Amino acid sequence: MILVSWNCAGAFRGKFLALAEQSADICVVQECEDPERSANDDYKRWAGNYLWVGSNKNSGLGVFVKPDIQLEILDLAPLGLELFLPCRINRSFILLAVWTKQANSPTFQYIGQLWKYLQVHRGALSAAPLLIVGDLNSNVRWDKWDRWWNHSDVVRDINALGSVSAYHHLKNEAQGTESEPTFFLQRNLSKPYHIDYAFLPEAWLSGGTVYVGRSSDWIAKSDHMPLRIEFDSAA
């Protein structure tokens, strides 16, 4: 199975064909339009089998899957946390699509939003093999010594749920030492960061592959590079 996560930086109706070339079974896309309310018929047809969430019809979080994949929403209350899309794939595993935001929170911003979401929904998320995928807007390099919900804490919580970062596992790189950035601030190649992630059950990654899009191919489309993982969900 092939999974791709990409923050498209908006206007996805004009960019979805580039993502279609990845031949992914599952696409998690941040900052994309709601297909249902889009005026672009080609985008609507491509979207087909999808779920979407967001307060702005032009910029939300979508999960797009191939027509033969069963996709259903999970009823996990967001409780004001942003932005999460929990779903079940083929009635066999859980996918939590993520695009963390500031969410007008004075304390729990970005990775703090995911930390709170995991605390509230830990039981439901542990009911089946779990994938957590998306733009976390976070890196261990930004951990603060006096905060109990750092990036490192969230990674440990996700590991405790049975999932590991595909990039770090397959590249054998530690959190914070990433050699391949997924984001270039203001599309400036001299400001690279790794802030996009895909956590999967470790057994599924045996023989798997991970690929981060090249800036030369993607920087004109977005400040984020797509993260592509091939894995075996039957493992």
N, C-alpha and C positions, 0 to 999 in steps of 0.2 A: 504494500500500500504506500502511496506517496502523499505526503502532507506538505503544504506550503503555507507559510505565514508571511504577510506583507502589509506594512502600513503604506498605503498608496498615496498619502498626502492629498487626498481629495480628487474630485473629477474622475472617479473610477470608470465612469461610462466611456471615457476615451482611452482607458488603459487596460481594460480587462483582457483584451486579446493578447497582450504581452504576458499576462499571467496564464492564460489558456495554453500557451506554448509549453508550460511546465508539465502538462499532462497529469495534473494532480487529481487524486481521488477526493481530497478534502482541501479546501482553501479557507484560511482564516484571514479576513481582510479588515484592517482598521482604517478609519476615515473614509469609508465608502458610502455611497448614496443608498437609500432604501429603494430596491428595485420596484416595489409595488407602486411607488409614487414618482418614479422616473419617467421622463418623457422620451427616453431613448429605447426604442423597441428592440434594437440589437442587444442592448444590455439586459433587458428583461428576458429575452429568449436565452441568453447565455446563463443568466442566474438560475433559472429553472427551479431546481431543488435547493432551497436555501432557508435560512433563518436570519433575521436582522433585528437589532435593537439600537435605540438611540433617541435622544431628545430633539435632534436636528435632522430632518430628512435628508440633508445633504452630507452629513458626516456622522456615521455611526459605525457599528461593529457587525460584520456579517460572517456567516459560515455558509459556504457554497460547496455542495457535494455532487458527485456524478449521479445521473438519474437512477441507477440501480442500487444506490445506497439508501438505506432507511434512516431518516433524520427526524428526531422528535425533541421538542423542547422539554427541559426539566423544570419543574415548578419550585425553583429556589428563589425566594424573595431577595431582591437586590438590597433592600433596607437603606436606600439612598447611596449605596456604594457604586462607583463607576470605574469601568464599564465592563460588565460581565455577561456572557451568553452561555449558560450551561445547557448541554444537550446530550442525547444518547445516540450513538451510532450503531446501526444494525442490531439494536437491542442487546449489544454485547459489551460496549465500553462507553465511558463517559468522556466527553470533550468539554472542557471549560475554556472557552475563547475569552481572551483578555485584552483590554486596552485601558491601562490604568490612567487615571486623571487626577488633577488636583482636587476636584470635586468640592470646591469651596470649604475644604476642611482646614482648620487652623493647625491641626496636629497630624492627622493621618492622611498624608498626601501620597499619591502615586503608589509606591510599593506598600505603603501603609494601608491603602485601600484593599489590596490583595491579602495582606495579613489579616485584616478584620474579616474579610469574606471567608477565608479558610477557617477561622475560629468558629464562625457561625455555622458553616455548612460542612464541617469536617466529617460528620457521620454520614451524610448523604453522599459525599464525594468518595468515601471509602467503600461504597457498596459495590463497586465494579472497578476493573482496571481503568486508570485515570490518565488522561492527557490534559496538560495545562499549556496553552499555546497563545502567544501574542506579544504585543508591545508592552513590556513592563515598565518602561521609562526608568530603569534602575540598573545598577551595577554594584558589586561588592566594594568597589573603590570609593563609593559614597557612603559607606557605613559610618554611623556616628557612635562613638564609644558609650554615650549615655542614653541610647535609645534601644528599646527591647523588641522592636519590629524592623530591624535592619534587613537588607537584602539577604544577608547570610542566614538570618532567622527564618525567613520565608523559604529559602532553599532547603533548610533542614526540615521544615514542616512538610514540604512537598516530598522530600526523600522519605519521610516517615509514612507518607501515604502510598509509597511504593513506586514513585516515579523519579527519574533522573534527567538532567539536562542532556538532550541528545547531542548538542554541539560539544559540550565539555567531555562527555563520555566517549564519543567517537573520535574526537580530536586529541584526547588525552591531555587536555589543558585545564588548569585550575580556574575557578571563578576569579575574575579580575585580571587574568593574564592572557585574555583572548588575542589571538594573532590576526583575526579577521573581524573588522567592525561591521555592524549591521546598520549604523546610522552615522551621518555626517552633518553636524550642526550647521544650519544655514547652507547646506549643500557644499560646505567648504571641506575639501579633501584633507586639509591640515587639522581638522577637528573631528577625528574619528572616535566612535564609542560603540560598545556592544551592549544593546539594551533590549534586543528581541530574543525570545526563548521558546523552546518547545521541550516540555518535560513528558517523558513516556516511561512505561514500565521497562526496566533495564533488560529483561529477557527479550523484549521485542526488538532490541537494537543489535542483537547478535547478527553479524553479517550486514548490518544496515549501513547507510551512507548519509552524510550531511553535506550540504552545499550552501554557501553564502554567495548571493549574487555579486557580480563584479561592478564596481562603481562606474566603469566605462560603459556598461550596458544599461544601468538603471538610474544614474544620478540625474539625468534629464527628466525622468518620470517622477522621482520621489527622493526625499532625503534619507529614506530607509531602503535597505537592500532586502530582497526576499530571502527567507530561510527555508530551505527545502530538505525534507528528511524522507528517506525511503526505509521502511521498516516492515516487519512481519508480525501482524496482529494475532496470528495463530500460534505464535511461539509460547 
